[in-house]
Amino acid sequence: MPGIPTLFQALELTIDELDKQGLKSFVNVMKSNPGYAHLGVIGPAIGDFLPADHDPTTGEHPTNYVRVWKNIFHSLADLPPKDEFPGRKGFLSTLRTLRDSLDALATIGTDEDADALVAFGEAGRAWIPRQMRA
């Protein structure tokens, strides 16, 4: 990951290149709002400057930045069962399961295999209307 001074230099080079290409409106916005332009190139690296230690009395993180990323990662990842809370599948594994099911259904449809479709439904991988069940 490039350092922040490198990112600032890349911003200056980008502004120069945009100016050469005649994109004056972009150049004007960046030059008239240099704080936002520089903050934009820092991006997620800004987290390097924020305290990340949790409060020992509450266990909570001190910044909203840390809380937001923690919530994002928790929604993406699977959570194992802990204490009285059951585990749950995260967005990524749910999306993977959906993709695998759609791939299987595409194969079944291409092969026009009705028996495989019934087996797919009976295995609990898909909901099949009563009218279609044997």
Buried (B, 14 or more C-beta within 10 A) or exposed (E): EEEBEEBBEEBEEBBEEBBEEEEEEBBEEBEEEEEEBBEEBBEEEEEEEEEEEEEEEEEEBBEEBBEEBEEEEEEEBEEEEEEEEEEBEBEEEEEEEEEEEEEBBEEBEEEEEEEBBBEBBEEEBBEBEEEEEE
